[in-house]
């Protein structure tokens, strides 16, 4: 388990800082359809060891959020989706994979890991075949 000081970021220099910026840009620009971690690292095959290190730094700093074993999202993109999903749940009372797909336009490849992520981060709770806001369920 890692121990972190709040607000602390790792100071990368030179090529590593450029690599972090480039990787961050890839995740920001890909929005809700980021490359798999494997595909991202393959894109940096000439600098794979450095790319793996930078990826770990970005995950530790929570610039990138790991949703599943091979899927990460930029924190800004995931934060925006979280708020949109919360609004949908407040309006409709529940969500299914189909309603989540309607909201996002995503395929099941992304929908299921994202819905499971929101369960694991306590935004939602699964009830039978749908999700409800955890805060509503606990009242």
C-alpha positions as CSV (number, residue, x, y, z in Angstrom):
1,X,0.0,0.0,0.0
2,X,1.3,3.5,-0.9
3,X,1.4,6.4,1.5
4,X,1.0,9.8,0.0
5,X,1.2,13.4,1.2
6,X,-1.9,15.3,0.1
7,X,-1.1,17.5,-2.9
8,X,2.3,16.0,-3.5
9,X,3.3,15.4,-7.1
10,X,6.4,13.7,-8.4
11,X,8.7,16.1,-10.2
12,X,9.6,14.5,-13.5
13,X,12.3,16.1,-15.6
14,X,13.1,16.4,-19.3
15,X,11.9,13.5,-21.4
16,X,9.9,12.0,-18.6
17,X,7.9,15.2,-18.1
18,X,7.3,15.3,-21.9
19,X,6.2,11.7,-21.8
20,X,3.8,12.4,-18.9
21,X,2.3,15.3,-20.8
22,X,1.9,13.2,-24.0
23,X,0.3,10.4,-22.1
24,X,-2.0,12.8,-20.3
25,X,-3.0,14.3,-23.6
26,X,-3.8,10.9,-25.1
27,X,-6.2,10.1,-22.2
28,X,-7.8,13.6,-22.3
29,X,-8.3,13.5,-26.0
30,X,-9.7,10.0,-26.1
31,X,-12.3,11.0,-23.6
32,X,-14.5,8.0,-22.7
33,X,-12.8,5.6,-25.1
34,X,-9.2,5.5,-23.9
35,X,-6.7,3.0,-25.2
36,X,-6.1,-0.1,-23.1
37,X,-3.0,0.2,-20.9
38,X,-1.4,-2.4,-23.1
39,X,-2.1,-0.5,-26.3
40,X,-0.8,2.7,-24.7
41,X,2.5,1.1,-23.7
42,X,2.8,-0.5,-27.2
43,X,2.6,3.0,-28.6
44,X,5.7,3.9,-26.6
45,X,7.6,0.7,-27.5
46,X,10.8,2.6,-27.9
47,X,10.5,4.0,-24.4
48,X,8.4,1.2,-22.8
49,X,10.3,1.1,-19.4
50,X,10.0,4.9,-19.0
51,X,6.3,4.8,-20.1
52,X,5.5,2.1,-17.5
53,X,7.2,4.2,-14.8
54,X,5.4,7.4,-15.9
55,X,2.1,5.5,-16.0
56,X,2.6,4.3,-12.4
57,X,3.4,7.9,-11.3
58,X,0.2,9.2,-13.0
59,X,-1.9,6.4,-11.3
60,X,-0.3,7.2,-7.9
61,X,-1.0,10.9,-8.3
62,X,-4.5,10.0,-9.5
63,X,-4.1,11.9,-12.7
64,X,-5.2,8.6,-14.2
65,X,-7.8,6.4,-12.5
66,X,-7.7,2.7,-13.0
67,X,-11.2,1.4,-13.7
68,X,-10.3,-2.2,-14.6
69,X,-7.1,-4.2,-15.0
70,X,-6.4,-2.8,-18.5
71,X,-8.5,0.4,-18.5
72,X,-7.7,3.8,-17.2
73,X,-9.4,7.2,-17.6
74,X,-8.1,10.7,-17.0
75,X,-9.5,12.0,-13.7
76,X,-11.2,15.0,-15.4
77,X,-13.0,12.8,-17.9
78,X,-14.1,10.4,-15.2
79,X,-15.1,13.2,-12.8
80,X,-17.4,14.7,-15.5
81,X,-18.9,11.3,-16.3
82,X,-19.5,10.6,-12.6
83,X,-21.4,13.9,-12.3
84,X,-23.5,13.2,-15.5
85,X,-24.2,9.7,-14.2
86,X,-25.3,11.0,-10.8
87,X,-27.7,13.5,-12.5
88,X,-29.1,10.6,-14.6
89,X,-29.7,8.5,-11.5
90,X,-31.3,11.4,-9.6
91,X,-33.6,12.1,-12.5
92,X,-34.5,8.5,-13.4
93,X,-34.0,6.8,-10.0
94,X,-32.1,3.9,-11.5
95,X,-29.8,2.9,-14.4
96,X,-29.3,-0.1,-16.5
97,X,-26.5,-0.9,-19.0
98,X,-28.9,0.2,-21.7
99,X,-29.6,3.6,-20.1
100,X,-25.9,4.1,-19.4
101,X,-25.2,3.4,-23.0
102,X,-27.9,5.9,-24.1
103,X,-26.3,8.5,-21.9
104,X,-22.7,7.9,-23.1
105,X,-22.9,6.2,-26.5
106,X,-20.3,3.7,-25.3
107,X,-20.1,0.0,-26.1
108,X,-20.3,-2.7,-23.4
109,X,-16.5,-2.9,-23.5
110,X,-16.5,0.4,-21.6
111,X,-20.0,0.4,-20.0
112,X,-19.7,-2.7,-17.7
113,X,-16.2,-1.8,-16.2
114,X,-17.4,1.8,-15.7
115,X,-20.6,0.7,-13.9
116,X,-18.6,-1.7,-11.8
117,X,-16.2,1.1,-11.0
118,X,-19.0,3.4,-9.8
119,X,-20.2,0.5,-7.6
120,X,-16.8,0.0,-6.1
121,X,-16.4,3.7,-5.4
122,X,-19.7,3.8,-3.7
123,X,-21.6,6.1,-6.1
124,X,-24.0,3.3,-7.0
125,X,-25.2,0.0,-5.7
126,X,-26.4,-2.9,-7.8
127,X,-29.9,-4.0,-7.1
128,X,-31.0,-6.9,-9.3
129,X,-30.4,-5.9,-12.9
130,X,-30.0,-2.1,-12.3
131,X,-28.0,0.5,-10.3
132,X,-29.3,3.1,-7.9
133,X,-27.5,5.9,-6.1
134,X,-26.0,4.5,-2.9
135,X,-26.9,7.6,-1.0
136,X,-30.5,7.1,-1.9
137,X,-30.4,3.4,-1.0
138,X,-29.0,4.1,2.5
139,X,-31.7,6.5,3.5
